[in-house]
Amino acid sequence: MAIEVMSRLDTGTIIDRFSQPVLWHTDLHIGNIFVSSKDPIKVVSLIDWQSISVSPLLLQARFPEFLSVDPDFVLDSAMPELPQDYKTLDAVDKHIAEFKTRQAKMAKAYEVASSVHNPQAYKAFFMPSFLQDLFTRCGEASEGGYNTTSRMSHTDCSGLG
């Protein structure tokens, strides 16, 4: 059934546009990014490549590890602001609210930069989760232990997109 569903969703559809394989550095954080001493916005090297992955773009579209984005972060929304009740918070809660707001603003900057410089990845952020599940659940076994995709090899599953 998965093969039939995927074949109907593949050609000329949203899956077709966002399922091409991409290289993703899964451990990208500030410690693994080297910048030029003369021009600190110029990235000169990335290290720690042992955990890279190649998979469909729709599975790779996410925020980098160095951004802690709240689950309630809304794509394509206004610039995040401090909470309405900020002035009534105690010092610890104010500090937490300020940190979360800074992180949300950096995530918003990443989102906007992605929309300009990598629109394909930006659009993949909006993929419905059920489409991602078609890829991630391809090789999973059912509760009864029978692999529902036993007729498909791993290559068959990853190549569906």
N, C-alpha and C positions, 0 to 999 in steps of 0.2 A: 504494500500500500504506500509506503514511503517513497519508493521509486516512482510510482505513478503520480503522486502529489508533486514531488520535486520536478518531474519532467514537465508537468503542466505549468509550474510556476517559473521555470527557468528562462526560456527564450523570450526576449523582449519585455521582461517584467522587472520589477524592483529588485528581485533576487539576482537577475542577470546583471544589473548595473552595479551591485554592491557585493558580489561574491567572488570577484577576481582575487587571486592570492596576493597577499602583501607580506613583506618582511616587517616584523615588529620586535623591537627591543623591549622585552618584558620587564627589565630591571632598570629602566631609565629614571635616574634621580640625579640630583645636583652633584653628588659625589662621582658619578660616572660620565659627567659632561665636562670637557676641558675647553676653555675659551682662550682667545688670543690675549696676551698681556698688553698689546697695543690697542686692541679693539675688543672690549669685553662683550660686545654683542655678537661677535663672530665666533661660532663654534668651530674648533679646530680638530676635535677628536671625541669619539665616544668609546668607552671601554666596557668590559664585562659582557661580552657577547655570547657567553656560553648558554644563556637561557633565552635566546631568540626563538621566535616561532614564525612559521609561515602558515597562514590560514586565511580564510575569506575576510575581506575588509569589514563586512558586517559584524564579525566577531572581534575585530581589532579596534573598532572605534570606541575609544574610552579616554578618560583623562589620564595624564601621566601620573606615575606613582608619587611624585613630589607635591601633588595637589590633593589635599584631603577634602573631597567634595561630599557634602551631605547628600543622603539619598533623596531628600526633598528639593534638591537643586533643580530649577526649571530652565531647560534650554529655551533659547529664543525669547527671553523675557527681559525686563528692565534691569539696570545695574543694581546689584544687591545693596541694601542699606542696613544700618543698625536697626534692631527691633524697635517697635513703637514704644515699648515700656523701658527703653534703655536707661533713662534718667532715674527710674525707680529701683534699678537693680543694685545689689550690693557690689563691692569692689571685685570679688572673685567672679561673679556672674557677668560684670561689665567686661572684665578681661577675656572671658570665654566668648562673649558676644563680639568683641572687637576682633579676636582671632578668627572666628567663624566668618565674619564679614570680610576680613582680608582674604581669606582662602576663597570665598565665593567670588570676590572681585577678580582674583587671579584666574579662577576657573572661567569667569565671564570673558576675561581678556584672551585666554586660550581659545575659548569658543569662537570669539570674533576673529582672531587671527587665523584659526582653522577655516572659517567660512571664506576668508579672503584668499589665503595661500594654499589651502588644500580643500577645496569645496566638495570633492568626492568623499573625503573622510568626514567632513562636517555633516553632509547629508546622511551618511551612514549612522550617525548618532540617533537619527529619528526612526531607525528600523524597528518595527514591532518585535517584541521579544519572542512571539510565537515563531517567527521566521528564523530567528537565531536558534531556537530549540530544534528546528529541523536538522541543523548541522551538528549541534552539540550532543544530541541524543541518538545520533545515527548508530553508534556502536554499543549503546547501552543494552544490558539484558533486562528482561522483564522480571517482575517479582518471582515468577515461577522458575526462573533460571534459564528459560529458553530465550536465546538471543533472537529478537524479532527481526533482525537484519542479517541473520546467519548466511543468507544467500549472497550477501554483499561483502566484499573484502573492504579493508580500511581504505584502500585506494579508491574503490568505487564510491564510498561515502564522501571522502574529501573532494572528489572530482565532480560531485553532483552540481556544484555551482559553477 
